[in-house]
């Protein structure tokens, strides 16, 4: 089945220790998104790629970076995680011109010790 | 600014009908989507309204009124598995702005 895959599902890191979360998709969608979701809150868009074009949200901290080496893969790098970065990180995709319907991966739950 | 307002919690009885309202204020608005999210799970797409009116998909229906900046999600014949959070999301430009979500509790 075509899908969005996120690894790992659970990630524990230490305060200040860089961490990378990964996302892959078999849907061949050209748009990929990274969201941060904290408990009982809405998903918050961090950035998205339209093909290789990177679009950063104005309020996304510099601590968050992303890479998309090809259509299928996208990575979220947190350079120096703080306690406030503990959250669920969701990757999503959409087809060109259909931003209304996004396909989400299962998420990675990040814990910062 | 951009904002979406929806109730934080709604409680209904199994087999009943429930309506979750959403009002929005956003520039460059194209339409309204609804997503369902179970605890610990990913959001899943339910419906999209690009035009005014009602869209029906099985037990779920969604409505949009652009003149009122208002929409709702209607769930019929509620089942226990419908217990989840429901997010309205405004579609603008090339991205979605999510509301804070409505937690739906279903009583047997």
Interface residues (C-beta under 8 A of the other chain):
Chain A: X31 X33 X40 X41 X42 X43 X44 X45 X48 X50 X55 X90 X92 X99 X100 X101 X102 X103 X104 X105 X106 X107
Chain B: X30 X31 X33 X41 X42 X43 X44 X45 X48 X50 X87 X91 X94 X95 X96 X97 X98 X99 X100 X101 X103
